[in-house]
Amino acid sequence: MSRGGPNDTGGAAPWGSGFSALMRGVISEKSVNRSGRAERGAPARGARSRADTKAAKSSRASKASASASASTAATAAASASASVSAAAPAPQSAPAPQRATNELVAAGLTPANLAELKASGFRVKAGASASDVVTLEVPRGVSLADARLAVGRVNASAASDFNHFYYTDGGPNPGCTEGQCAPQQMIGWTAPDVAACGPLPTIGMVDTAIDLENEALKGQAIETLVPEGLVRGRDGARDTSHGTAVAAIIAGRADSSTPGLLPGARILAVDVFQPADAQRSRTDVTGLTKAIELLVSRGVKIINLSLSGPDNEVLRRVIEKAQDAGVIFIAAAGNGGPGAKPAYPAAYDRVIAVTAVDADMKAYARASRGSYVDVAAPGVGIKAAGSAEPRSGTSYATPFVAAAVTLLRASAPEAEVEDFHPALFIRARDLGPVGRDPVYGWGLLQTPDCGTPAAPLTVSTSQDDRSIATVE
């Protein structure tokens, strides 16, 4: 008879003797994994040692525990309750799906491993020869949990996980009057600051499609890419509103109605999203990892991720590999609200997690919170290219920080990934409780002081154990 599980279709078990043989070797493991992380969608992993233990790590130690303790969170929430941007309660609706129902993603499998899995009834749906990541369709009637164990049996060192979905983090706008939407002034952004930093590096984006004919982006240095072999929904529908808004925040024409922070910047954008509902678009692990690998292959060292979703072992591995190659990731902290679980990839180590505030420096009511939040930026009531109404969400705060990181990278092109965190945080305007907190992180982003072009970043530690970076 058929086995129960997320992919159970009822009827006689359709898998053959190959899968049965694989599973005989992992039955004993299931009793252990029933209570382990693997059953919940992200296998446990040991602590990673790093040769580089710069002082910047002290400001990010809380990334390893993606949320504060109950008592600390309660105290911080009480302190910040009077400074949260007003917004209507989120409408009650069916939760958005979090993963594909019959797919896994895996990294680190050899051709021999794939051949063995195919013989056991798995089907390789996607995976370019240049990529380490493959998408596996599991045999009909086999639960995803059993399928993951089977992959682990074939290659214990390979990473495998559910094919999670990641959503854009734009959300409802709580209202914005004409005088409130001046985000560049909030962070002290001026053209002379930009000019002092040196030649700008290319900025990568993983987002929806972009309307390059929009008046803010027409003629700008933006190249859009679609990964080879990417499979979209049946209707092939594409959304341009989110990607257009994010790109314009970074590089909108100076003479447009939505001027960007860095009109002279070059953007390399990868479109891997499709509409999920009236307000959001989504991609999956396959699309997201393909996009990251494509940007890395093009030499991009700064990647803006205005999106969020669950923890995923395969995604984490791809991001860590890129970070070790010098790529800086800036990601939205998520729009799940104060009680939500940590959002990924923002909660991964060394990723800069960005939350949103309004013009009065109050937290966006729907922003996720937790010890992984690093810094706040304007993200409420943003006048957005391609939209008649202002936009709100951590998605729109993220490109402000990406632009600031671009200035720092321009002034210190050889600096290591860890050096950029304290360089941003030491200048942040403290909001909420004194010091870092789960609502605002270190506080409101302020424009970096680049000093002279190509000046090196130096890091030291202050008496309160807050990492400090200066440009000399």
Salt bridges, closest charged atoms under 4 A:
GLU29 OE2 - ARG153 NH1 3.98
GLU39 OE1 - ARG34 NH1 3.69
GLU103 OE2 - LYS125 NZ 2.50
GLU137 OE1 - ARG123 NH2 2.96
ASP146 OD2 - ARG3 NH1 3.44
ASP146 OD1 - LYS30 NZ 2.52
ASP207 OD1 - HIS242 ND1 2.59
GLU213 OE1 - LYS218 NZ 3.49
GLU223 OE1 - ARG266 NH2 2.94
GLU223 OE1 - ARG298 NH2 3.05
ASP255 OD1 - ARG253 NE 2.99
ASP271 OD2 - ARG232 NH2 2.90
ASP271 OD2 - ARG238 NH2 2.76
ASP277 OD2 - ARG280 NE 3.96
ASP311 OD2 - ARG37 NH2 2.05
GLU313 OE1 - ARG45 NH1 3.41
GLU313 OE2 - ARG316 NH2 2.66
GLU320 OE2 - ARG48 NE 2.89
GLU320 OE1 - ARG316 NH1 2.73
ASP324 OD1 - ARG50 NH1 3.76
ASP324 OD1 - ARG350 NH2 2.85
ASP349 OD2 - ARG48 NH2 3.99
ASP349 OD2 - ARG50 NE 3.95
ASP349 OD2 - LYS57 NZ 2.90
ASP374 OD2 - ARG60 NH1 2.67
ASP374 OD2 - LYS63 NZ 3.29
ASP374 OD1 - ARG436 NH2 2.66
GLU418 OE2 - ARG350 NH1 3.37
